[in-house]
Amino acid sequence: MDIAGVSMALSNAKIANSVGTAVLGKTMDLNETMGQGLINMIDKASMERSVNPSVGSRFDMLV
């Protein structure tokens, strides 16, 4: 392999690494946002239970 081929291969590897890092960063941001949404849902559910403690404590199950 000549020097130009090695240079192109290294350049392509560098670009692929940069893209992978960017995608990972976006995934981490999305997971953080989803986690905050889950925390908000839990907080709202606990607020409902504090106002109306019987909600969700019993349910009817048809067999």
Secondary structure by P-SEA (a helix, b strand, c coil): ccaaaaaaaaaaaaaaaaaaaaaaaaaaaaaaaaaaaaaaaaaaaaaaaaaccccccbbbbcc
